[in-house]
Amino acid sequence: MILNSCCAIAALWQRGASQKGGDSTQYIASLSYGKDSIIIPEMCKEHGLPLDRIVHVEIMATDTIPADLPPMMEFKKKADRIIKERYGIEVEHLRAKKSYEECFYQKFQRGKRVGAIWGFPLIHGNWCNSQLKMNAINKVLKNNISYIGIAADEPNRFHNLTDRKRSPLVECDITEAVARERAEKLGLLSPIYTQSARGGCWFCHNQSISQLRLLRKQYPKYWALMMKWDNDSPVTFKPDGTTVHMLDERFANEDAQMKFY
């Protein structure tokens, strides 16, 4: 049941915390650095909600290249300092055992595609989330209470909430707009809301054309890596048959036309 009274929620959580006793259950905030998840510690502080740990899954493109673009990586460092100073909790950066590239070149061991590499993730049978994020965080969240960043005006996401997966924002009637305002006041508003840098993995096949165009222009090293993967992948980058090389040709033609005019 979703409660709208902050006082009632605080009482509920405090009662649960006091009853823990020898119970090893922990209250863990899952941090994405987006505007909703980043104010969870503030909600806990304001309303007396228990909070033991703050965790973030650091996805890696390769062994040495992060999945987040440089502006986002810099913001994370800044946010970690503010969170440590304000809440006394150090953000834990978890990592999956393998990078995106390692999974990309992993071979099928059975089925019709045995011996072939995985290549780009499919829309159905998408291995990204499970291999690069959930495998790492599920071990930490198991048997614990997790806080996730779902806002009060996102009813289409309420089905994700359970007794052990809760949202302080929903329970305290914090909307997306209010979350953004609060994050900005705390100096914790991600550059994805104020700059051209996008959030999420720079190699994600769900990116828009404009985001991919920007990646090619601003980060040619990363684009070159995507071109290499495109050469090796047994499946296309986009489910509609679009390859990275096709996008590269399109962007090059657009650049040429811009120079002509």
Backbone bond lengths (Angstrom), bond angles and torsions (degrees), N, CA, C in turn:
res aa  C-N    CA-C-N  psi(-1)  N-CA   C-N-CA  omega(-1)  CA-C   N-CA-C  phi
1 M - - - 1.463 - - 1.514 109.45 -
2 I 1.350 117.16 134.98 1.451 121.87 178.68 1.518 108.97 -89.64
3 L 1.321 116.92 120.94 1.453 121.79 179.22 1.503 110.01 -99.42
4 N 1.322 117.04 140.63 1.448 120.50 -178.27 1.516 113.28 -101.25
5 S 1.292 118.12 -10.85 1.458 120.71 -179.03 1.511 110.46 -89.62
6 C 1.337 117.03 119.05 1.460 120.62 179.57 1.515 111.11 -62.64
7 C 1.334 116.51 -38.21 1.463 120.13 -178.78 1.522 110.24 -63.60
8 A 1.334 115.31 -41.86 1.461 119.31 179.58 1.514 111.01 -65.10
9 I 1.321 116.10 -39.89 1.464 120.63 179.58 1.520 110.25 -65.17
10 A 1.324 116.27 -46.31 1.465 120.24 -179.33 1.520 110.30 -58.94
11 A 1.346 116.07 -43.54 1.456 119.83 179.86 1.520 111.04 -62.95
12 L 1.326 115.01 -40.57 1.460 120.36 179.45 1.519 111.33 -61.08
13 W 1.340 115.86 -47.53 1.461 119.92 -178.17 1.522 111.34 -68.50
14 Q 1.328 117.04 -41.34 1.456 119.76 -179.52 1.518 111.10 -63.71
15 R 1.351 116.15 -37.38 1.453 119.82 177.38 1.519 110.11 -64.78
16 G 1.324 115.54 -41.09 1.458 119.30 178.65 1.510 111.65 -64.60
17 A 1.341 116.29 -40.30 1.459 120.40 -179.94 1.513 111.14 -65.26
18 S 1.349 116.20 -39.61 1.461 119.09 -177.82 1.513 111.85 -70.80
19 Q 1.339 115.66 -23.49 1.457 119.56 -179.05 1.521 112.76 -87.50
20 K 1.324 116.10 -2.96 1.469 118.17 -176.69 1.522 111.17 -62.87
21 G 1.343 115.04 -45.32 1.451 119.47 -179.70 1.505 111.23 54.38
22 G 1.335 116.80 -117.80 1.450 120.83 -179.75 1.509 112.65 -84.78
23 D 1.335 117.52 0.86 1.461 121.79 179.31 1.522 109.60 -63.92
24 S 1.327 116.44 136.10 1.462 120.58 -177.84 1.531 112.37 -90.84
25 T 1.338 117.30 6.92 1.456 120.59 179.99 1.526 111.04 -59.00
26 Q 1.337 115.84 133.91 1.458 121.35 178.22 1.524 109.97 -115.33
27 Y 1.324 115.07 154.83 1.456 122.37 176.81 1.525 106.86 -105.12
28 I 1.325 115.78 115.46 1.468 121.08 -169.93 1.523 110.96 -123.88
29 A 1.331 116.14 125.83 1.456 121.34 175.38 1.516 109.32 -88.64
30 S 1.339 115.82 126.56 1.460 121.24 177.46 1.519 107.86 -91.61
31 L 1.311 116.99 114.34 1.464 122.59 -171.35 1.526 112.14 -104.57
32 S 1.333 115.77 125.11 1.467 120.84 175.17 1.530 110.80 -105.55
33 Y 1.330 116.25 -12.91 1.472 125.71 -174.76 1.523 112.08 78.61
34 G 1.332 117.34 7.09 1.454 120.29 171.40 1.521 109.55 -77.19
35 K 1.322 117.62 168.62 1.460 122.72 -174.60 1.526 113.49 -60.68
36 D 1.332 118.21 -30.43 1.460 120.57 -177.34 1.527 112.43 -79.25
37 S 1.320 116.30 -49.55 1.464 118.47 -177.10 1.527 112.49 -71.40
38 I 1.331 117.03 -27.01 1.463 118.92 -173.21 1.533 113.01 -75.75
39 I 1.348 116.94 -15.88 1.468 117.61 176.74 1.531 112.57 -98.87
40 I 1.311 117.06 4.21 1.467 119.54 176.21 1.529 111.39 -56.94
41 P 1.356 119.25 -46.89 1.471 118.20 178.17 1.526 113.05 -58.90
42 E 1.330 116.98 -33.95 1.466 120.81 178.60 1.523 110.58 -67.14
43 M 1.327 117.44 -40.43 1.462 120.95 176.69 1.523 110.77 -62.78
44 C 1.315 115.10 -40.75 1.469 119.56 179.12 1.525 110.76 -63.84
45 K 1.321 115.87 -41.91 1.461 120.91 179.85 1.522 111.15 -65.39
46 E 1.316 116.95 -44.46 1.467 121.83 -177.19 1.519 112.90 -67.46
47 H 1.332 116.61 -38.40 1.457 120.14 -171.21 1.526 114.08 -111.10
48 G 1.309 116.25 13.47 1.460 120.32 175.23 1.507 115.03 67.20
49 L 1.312 116.56 29.88 1.464 119.20 178.61 1.527 109.72 -82.72
50 P 1.328 117.89 139.68 1.471 120.00 179.44 1.520 111.42 -65.92
51 L 1.312 116.07 139.37 1.465 121.43 177.65 1.523 108.44 -147.95
52 D 1.323 116.38 114.73 1.456 121.44 -177.58 1.522 113.36 -99.03
53 R 1.335 115.83 -38.53 1.464 119.41 -174.81 1.525 110.68 -144.05
54 I 1.333 115.44 156.59 1.459 122.63 173.17 1.522 106.38 -127.90
55 V 1.335 117.36 123.53 1.457 119.92 -175.60 1.524 111.35 -126.03
56 H 1.314 115.03 148.58 1.461 122.40 177.50 1.522 108.43 -138.82
57 V 1.313 116.69 135.71 1.464 120.58 177.84 1.524 108.59 -91.13
58 E 1.318 115.92 117.26 1.463 122.51 179.34 1.521 108.35 -90.55
59 I 1.314 116.15 102.32 1.466 120.93 179.79 1.526 109.06 -81.71
60 M 1.320 116.31 138.75 1.455 121.19 -178.83 1.531 110.61 -115.02
61 A 1.323 115.50 135.24 1.465 120.52 175.43 1.523 109.63 -73.13
62 T 1.331 115.45 -47.84 1.469 123.29 173.79 1.521 106.31 -131.79
63 D 1.311 117.40 -173.29 1.463 120.09 178.51 1.520 112.51 -62.45
64 T 1.335 116.97 -25.03 1.460 120.47 -174.67 1.528 115.00 -119.56
65 I 1.329 118.24 -11.86 1.457 121.32 -176.62 1.531 110.06 -111.36
66 P 1.344 117.74 120.80 1.469 120.74 179.51 1.524 111.84 -69.91
67 A 1.319 115.68 161.38 1.456 121.01 177.36 1.520 111.72 -77.47
68 D 1.332 117.08 -22.13 1.462 120.73 177.85 1.522 110.03 -87.74
69 L 1.327 115.60 147.60 1.459 120.70 177.20 1.533 110.49 -72.11
70 P 1.345 117.90 158.23 1.473 121.95 -176.85 1.523 115.86 -49.30
71 P 1.359 120.68 -43.72 1.474 118.72 179.48 1.530 112.64 -59.66
72 M 1.330 116.40 -36.22 1.455 120.43 179.86 1.526 110.71 -71.83
73 M 1.324 117.28 -37.57 1.462 120.65 178.53 1.524 110.76 -63.92
74 E 1.334 116.85 -38.71 1.464 120.79 177.21 1.523 110.56 -66.40
75 F 1.320 116.01 -40.88 1.464 119.51 179.13 1.520 110.67 -62.92
76 K 1.319 117.79 -39.98 1.456 120.71 -179.42 1.528 111.49 -60.34
77 K 1.331 116.15 -40.26 1.468 119.95 177.86 1.522 110.68 -62.34
78 K 1.333 115.48 -44.49 1.465 120.48 178.91 1.528 110.53 -63.09
79 A 1.335 116.56 -46.05 1.464 121.19 -178.85 1.523 111.47 -62.36
80 D 1.322 116.92 -40.36 1.465 120.93 179.16 1.521 110.92 -59.74
81 R 1.339 116.61 -40.13 1.476 120.19 179.30 1.528 110.69 -65.15
82 I 1.337 116.78 -44.55 1.462 120.63 -179.78 1.524 110.87 -63.83
83 I 1.317 116.25 -43.69 1.470 121.25 -179.67 1.526 110.74 -62.43
84 K 1.313 116.95 -43.27 1.462 121.13 179.08 1.529 111.02 -62.43
85 E 1.332 116.55 -45.28 1.461 121.29 -178.79 1.528 112.16 -68.26
86 R 1.326 117.13 -39.41 1.470 120.81 -173.23 1.526 113.00 -84.27
87 Y 1.335 117.05 -35.59 1.464 119.84 -173.97 1.531 113.77 -116.15
88 G 1.313 116.93 -7.87 1.460 120.15 178.28 1.516 113.98 71.36
89 I 1.318 117.21 19.93 1.469 121.26 179.93 1.522 108.86 -123.19
90 E 1.303 116.27 130.20 1.459 120.94 178.57 1.521 109.74 -88.79
91 V 1.324 116.26 128.38 1.467 120.54 179.99 1.526 109.46 -66.63
92 E 1.322 116.17 129.24 1.461 121.64 178.21 1.532 108.72 -93.76
93 H 1.317 116.12 125.09 1.463 120.89 179.53 1.531 108.93 -100.38
94 L 1.314 115.08 108.70 1.455 121.72 -179.87 1.521 109.57 -90.70
95 R 1.323 116.23 155.17 1.464 120.92 177.06 1.510 110.34 -139.84
96 A 1.327 115.38 141.24 1.458 120.03 174.09 1.527 108.53 -69.58
97 K 1.312 116.65 162.11 1.459 120.52 -179.42 1.527 111.88 -66.62
98 K 1.337 116.05 -28.35 1.460 119.24 -177.04 1.520 111.05 -121.40
99 S 1.322 115.68 153.79 1.459 121.88 174.94 1.531 109.01 -87.06
100 Y 1.319 115.67 172.15 1.462 121.13 175.79 1.531 109.98 -58.11
101 E 1.316 116.70 -44.61 1.460 120.62 -177.56 1.526 111.55 -63.50
102 E 1.332 116.70 -39.56 1.472 119.80 178.83 1.526 110.82 -63.67
103 C 1.330 116.17 -42.48 1.464 119.60 177.61 1.527 110.83 -66.38
104 F 1.316 116.14 -39.79 1.463 122.73 -179.97 1.530 110.82 -54.76
105 Y 1.332 116.57 -42.29 1.469 121.15 -176.89 1.530 113.48 -93.68
106 Q 1.326 116.38 5.37 1.457 119.48 176.61 1.525 109.67 -70.06
107 K 1.330 118.07 143.10 1.458 121.66 -176.09 1.526 112.04 -100.37
108 F 1.318 114.68 145.86 1.465 120.41 175.56 1.531 108.80 -67.86
109 Q 1.327 115.54 136.97 1.454 121.07 -178.70 1.528 113.05 -98.87
110 R 1.317 116.22 -11.61 1.467 120.43 -179.21 1.525 109.96 -154.77
111 G 1.315 116.04 171.87 1.457 120.60 177.61 1.513 113.39 86.78
112 K 1.323 116.33 -172.48 1.455 122.46 -175.96 1.527 112.61 -65.63
113 R 1.330 117.23 -24.78 1.469 120.15 -175.46 1.533 112.34 -103.63
114 V 1.326 117.10 19.88 1.461 120.61 -178.29 1.532 110.59 -53.56
115 G 1.320 115.96 133.00 1.461 121.63 179.96 1.509 114.14 92.24
116 A 1.346 117.29 -19.78 1.471 121.06 178.62 1.520 109.92 -85.36
117 I 1.323 116.98 152.05 1.459 119.91 177.49 1.530 109.92 -77.46
118 W 1.334 116.05 159.57 1.465 120.01 -179.51 1.526 110.90 -63.96
119 G 1.332 116.38 -46.56 1.457 120.02 -176.78 1.518 111.97 69.96
120 F 1.328 116.83 -159.74 1.459 120.58 -179.65 1.530 110.92 -60.58
121 P 1.323 117.12 143.97 1.471 120.30 178.90 1.526 111.09 -64.44
122 L 1.318 115.43 149.19 1.449 121.53 176.37 1.528 109.43 -93.34
123 I 1.316 117.16 159.53 1.459 120.14 175.30 1.525 109.34 -63.69
124 H 1.335 115.99 -44.25 1.462 121.05 173.96 1.528 106.63 -102.40
125 G 1.326 115.97 119.85 1.454 119.63 -173.85 1.514 109.99 93.31
126 N 1.329 115.93 30.41 1.465 122.57 179.76 1.524 109.77 -70.98
127 W 1.338 117.01 115.20 1.461 120.25 -175.56 1.536 112.81 -91.08
128 C 1.333 118.09 -9.93 1.478 121.00 -174.52 1.516 113.13 -56.14
129 N 1.324 115.88 -58.39 1.460 120.56 -172.81 1.528 112.18 -61.50
130 S 1.328 116.09 -44.95 1.464 119.17 -177.53 1.526 112.26 -69.54
131 Q 1.326 117.51 -44.49 1.463 121.28 -174.88 1.528 113.33 -77.17
132 L 1.316 117.47 -35.28 1.462 120.34 -171.70 1.522 114.26 -101.19
133 K 1.332 117.15 -17.68 1.462 119.38 -178.00 1.523 113.37 -125.60
134 M 1.329 116.11 -60.36 1.465 119.63 -171.24 1.518 113.10 -64.90
135 N 1.332 117.95 -37.10 1.460 119.91 178.52 1.521 111.71 -59.87
136 A 1.341 115.96 -33.50 1.466 120.29 -179.03 1.518 112.15 -78.71
137 I 1.326 116.54 -43.33 1.470 119.25 -173.45 1.526 112.96 -83.87
138 N 1.326 118.31 -28.46 1.465 120.39 -177.97 1.520 112.52 -61.60
139 K 1.328 116.04 -33.02 1.469 119.94 179.52 1.521 110.97 -65.44
140 V 1.328 116.26 -33.56 1.466 121.35 -179.05 1.529 110.73 -78.96
141 L 1.328 116.24 -39.41 1.461 120.70 -175.16 1.525 113.49 -81.21
142 K 1.303 117.56 -14.87 1.471 120.98 -177.28 1.526 111.09 -55.43
143 N 1.312 115.81 128.04 1.466 124.20 179.07 1.528 113.67 66.77
144 N 1.326 117.44 13.34 1.459 121.59 178.15 1.522 110.51 -116.81
145 I 1.327 116.17 174.45 1.451 122.13 175.82 1.519 107.32 -100.21
146 S 1.330 117.38 127.07 1.462 119.59 -179.88 1.521 110.49 -111.87
147 Y 1.338 114.45 143.04 1.463 121.95 173.80 1.523 106.97 -104.10
148 I 1.324 117.30 131.01 1.456 120.92 178.87 1.528 110.13 -124.93
149 G 1.327 115.90 155.57 1.456 121.60 -174.82 1.517 114.39 -87.52
150 I 1.323 116.61 77.72 1.456 122.01 172.83 1.515 107.40 -114.42
151 A 1.328 116.88 127.65 1.463 121.19 -176.99 1.529 111.34 -84.25
152 A 1.335 115.20 162.73 1.466 121.06 -176.18 1.526 113.05 -67.29
153 D 1.345 116.95 -20.42 1.467 119.62 179.22 1.528 111.98 -103.72
154 E 1.318 115.89 31.69 1.468 121.82 175.28 1.531 110.22 -122.15
155 P 1.324 118.76 59.44 1.469 121.02 -176.53 1.524 113.98 -59.80
156 N 1.334 116.63 -23.69 1.467 119.55 179.07 1.524 112.13 -68.53
157 R 1.343 117.16 -10.31 1.467 120.87 179.20 1.527 112.57 -108.36
158 F 1.322 117.21 -2.04 1.468 120.45 -175.97 1.526 112.89 -62.57
159 H 1.338 117.15 -23.00 1.464 119.50 -179.64 1.519 112.03 -64.56
160 N 1.347 116.80 -15.51 1.466 120.19 178.95 1.521 112.24 -80.03
161 L 1.331 117.45 -11.63 1.460 121.24 -175.90 1.528 111.60 -87.05
162 T 1.340 115.17 137.08 1.457 121.75 177.92 1.525 107.92 -139.88
163 D 1.330 116.33 -175.63 1.462 119.99 177.73 1.527 111.76 -63.00
164 R 1.332 116.48 -26.96 1.464 119.92 -177.49 1.526 112.98 -108.92
165 K 1.318 115.92 -0.16 1.469 121.13 175.78 1.526 106.51 -131.15
166 R 1.330 115.63 102.07 1.453 120.81 -169.70 1.526 111.56 -122.14
167 S 1.321 114.80 159.99 1.458 120.78 176.84 1.526 109.96 -126.10
168 P 1.342 116.52 108.91 1.469 119.52 175.99 1.522 112.13 -59.02
169 L 1.334 118.00 -28.55 1.468 120.66 179.92 1.527 110.84 -67.97
170 V 1.321 116.67 -43.14 1.459 120.26 178.10 1.516 109.90 -63.96
171 E 1.304 116.01 -45.77 1.456 120.94 -174.74 1.521 112.96 -70.93
172 C 1.321 117.33 -19.28 1.463 121.40 178.90 1.529 112.17 -112.60
173 D 1.336 116.36 16.33 1.466 122.14 175.84 1.527 113.75 57.04
174 I 1.316 117.08 44.47 1.465 121.89 177.63 1.526 108.53 -97.93
175 T 1.321 116.34 114.69 1.459 121.07 -179.93 1.526 110.89 -82.53
176 E 1.328 115.81 171.94 1.456 120.46 178.67 1.530 111.29 -60.89
177 A 1.333 116.32 -40.81 1.468 120.22 -179.42 1.526 111.47 -64.48
178 V 1.320 115.82 -41.93 1.464 119.88 178.74 1.526 110.11 -67.47
179 A 1.331 116.82 -39.47 1.467 120.68 178.85 1.520 110.32 -60.16
180 R 1.311 116.35 -43.97 1.468 119.79 178.72 1.527 110.94 -62.71
181 E 1.317 116.35 -44.04 1.466 120.73 -179.94 1.525 111.21 -61.74
182 R 1.324 116.03 -43.11 1.466 120.15 -179.70 1.527 110.81 -66.94
183 A 1.328 116.55 -41.83 1.467 120.31 179.57 1.524 110.48 -62.79
184 E 1.331 116.40 -40.91 1.467 120.15 -179.36 1.526 111.12 -64.88
185 K 1.318 117.31 -41.37 1.459 121.12 179.23 1.527 111.93 -63.54
186 L 1.320 115.98 -30.95 1.467 120.80 -179.48 1.531 112.55 -86.03
187 G 1.338 116.79 -2.28 1.465 120.05 -176.21 1.507 112.01 74.50
188 L 1.329 116.89 24.59 1.457 121.84 -174.92 1.530 113.02 -119.14
189 L 1.332 116.62 24.99 1.457 119.35 178.30 1.520 109.72 -87.82
190 S 1.306 115.76 120.56 1.465 122.71 -176.92 1.523 111.91 -61.41
191 P 1.343 117.72 148.56 1.471 121.31 177.03 1.518 113.48 -64.16
192 I 1.321 118.38 -14.08 1.467 119.59 179.08 1.529 111.03 -65.92
193 Y 1.340 117.00 -18.26 1.463 120.46 179.83 1.523 112.83 -96.82
194 T 1.309 117.29 -11.61 1.463 120.02 -174.68 1.523 113.70 -125.52
195 Q 1.337 117.56 -14.25 1.458 121.36 -177.56 1.525 109.60 -127.30
196 S 1.326 114.90 -176.73 1.459 119.65 -179.58 1.521 112.81 -80.73
197 A 1.334 116.16 -13.12 1.459 119.30 -178.93 1.528 110.09 -65.45
198 R 1.322 117.12 132.98 1.455 120.67 -179.80 1.521 110.14 -92.55
199 G 1.317 115.39 158.97 1.449 119.77 174.49 1.515 110.32 -89.71
200 G 1.296 116.44 164.43 1.452 120.41 178.67 1.519 112.65 85.44
201 C 1.310 115.42 -175.04 1.470 121.71 -175.69 1.529 111.52 -71.98
202 W 1.332 116.57 132.29 1.466 120.20 -177.96 1.527 112.25 -70.24
203 F 1.316 117.73 -14.80 1.466 121.70 -179.51 1.535 112.46 -101.60
204 C 1.330 117.06 7.84 1.463 120.94 -174.79 1.530 111.99 -64.80
205 H 1.321 116.31 134.61 1.462 121.19 -179.85 1.528 112.13 -75.13
206 N 1.335 117.41 -8.57 1.462 120.75 178.47 1.528 112.99 -90.21
207 Q 1.318 117.22 2.29 1.458 120.27 178.76 1.525 111.29 -64.59
208 S 1.326 114.95 152.67 1.460 120.08 175.90 1.528 109.30 -76.81
209 I 1.312 115.83 164.86 1.466 121.01 177.92 1.528 110.37 -60.89
210 S 1.320 117.03 -40.76 1.472 120.32 -179.61 1.518 111.68 -63.28
211 Q 1.320 116.99 -37.23 1.461 120.72 178.34 1.526 111.22 -68.07
212 L 1.318 116.23 -40.45 1.459 120.60 178.55 1.526 110.97 -67.55
213 R 1.322 116.33 -37.92 1.463 120.97 177.67 1.534 109.88 -61.82
214 L 1.316 115.90 -42.09 1.463 121.56 179.55 1.530 110.93 -66.79
215 L 1.330 116.46 -39.08 1.464 120.58 178.68 1.526 110.15 -61.17
216 R 1.315 117.06 -46.08 1.472 121.57 179.72 1.521 111.39 -59.69
217 K 1.332 115.86 -40.21 1.461 120.85 -176.59 1.530 112.55 -74.58
218 Q 1.317 116.45 -43.68 1.468 120.44 -172.61 1.524 113.90 -91.42
219 Y 1.325 117.20 -25.96 1.467 120.34 -175.68 1.534 110.57 -132.15
220 P 1.323 117.41 69.97 1.469 121.02 -177.53 1.531 113.55 -60.04
221 K 1.334 117.21 -29.24 1.465 120.44 178.24 1.531 109.97 -63.78
222 Y 1.304 116.55 -43.75 1.463 120.52 179.54 1.527 110.81 -69.40
223 W 1.322 115.84 -38.39 1.466 120.02 178.90 1.528 111.14 -63.96
224 A 1.311 116.30 -38.64 1.465 120.69 177.99 1.531 110.49 -62.76
225 L 1.318 116.52 -36.79 1.458 120.56 178.70 1.536 110.13 -67.58
226 M 1.316 116.14 -39.75 1.461 119.23 176.83 1.534 111.54 -65.13
227 M 1.321 116.54 -35.03 1.470 120.54 176.65 1.531 110.33 -64.50
228 K 1.319 116.32 -38.87 1.468 120.59 178.22 1.527 110.01 -64.73
229 W 1.331 116.18 -47.36 1.463 119.74 177.89 1.526 110.59 -59.78
230 D 1.316 115.99 -38.56 1.460 120.81 -179.65 1.533 111.38 -60.89
231 N 1.330 116.04 -37.62 1.469 120.48 177.65 1.519 111.68 -63.70
232 D 1.326 116.20 -34.17 1.465 121.04 -172.50 1.521 114.39 -93.82
233 S 1.325 117.58 -20.61 1.464 120.58 -173.36 1.531 112.62 -71.45
234 P 1.342 117.08 134.37 1.469 120.43 176.33 1.532 112.44 -78.19
235 V 1.334 116.90 -9.87 1.468 121.38 177.26 1.528 108.81 -124.88
236 T 1.313 116.48 155.62 1.463 120.23 -176.88 1.529 111.53 -74.95
237 F 1.312 115.33 158.18 1.457 122.13 -179.17 1.524 111.16 -61.68
238 K 1.325 117.55 -46.74 1.464 122.72 177.34 1.532 109.09 -103.53
239 P 1.325 117.24 146.39 1.471 119.61 -178.37 1.515 114.27 -65.46
240 D 1.334 117.31 -17.68 1.465 120.06 179.40 1.524 112.65 -85.01
241 G 1.334 116.56 7.39 1.458 120.77 178.60 1.514 114.35 97.71
242 T 1.308 117.98 -1.38 1.462 121.68 179.41 1.518 110.88 -73.67
243 T 1.336 116.63 129.64 1.457 121.85 178.07 1.532 109.50 -103.72
244 V 1.326 115.57 165.93 1.465 120.24 176.98 1.524 109.54 -64.73
245 H 1.325 116.86 -37.06 1.464 120.64 179.59 1.538 111.29 -64.94
246 M 1.320 116.83 -35.91 1.454 120.14 176.45 1.524 110.86 -65.23
247 L 1.315 115.59 -40.01 1.462 120.39 177.75 1.529 110.43 -67.15
248 D 1.316 115.73 -39.75 1.468 120.11 179.76 1.531 110.56 -61.40
249 E 1.326 116.35 -42.52 1.468 120.61 178.53 1.536 110.53 -65.22
250 R 1.314 115.75 -41.46 1.469 120.08 179.05 1.527 110.97 -61.52
251 F 1.323 116.58 -46.60 1.463 120.54 -178.03 1.530 111.31 -66.48
252 A 1.343 115.91 -37.20 1.465 120.34 178.55 1.531 110.39 -64.00
253 N 1.324 116.40 -41.34 1.469 120.63 178.50 1.530 110.98 -65.59
254 E 1.313 116.04 -39.57 1.468 119.90 178.05 1.520 110.92 -64.04
255 D 1.334 116.10 -40.34 1.472 120.31 178.25 1.527 110.47 -63.39
256 A 1.326 115.61 -41.59 1.460 120.37 -179.75 1.533 111.34 -63.26
257 Q 1.317 115.83 -40.37 1.460 120.38 179.05 1.523 111.41 -66.71
258 M 1.312 117.02 -37.65 1.449 121.23 178.24 1.523 110.73 -63.04
259 K 1.346 116.38 -40.68 1.471 120.84 179.54 1.532 111.07 -67.46
260 F 1.350 115.45 -35.26 1.455 120.07 -179.30 1.531 111.23 -64.70
261 Y 1.357 115.40 -39.50 1.458 119.02 -178.93 1.526 111.45 -87.55
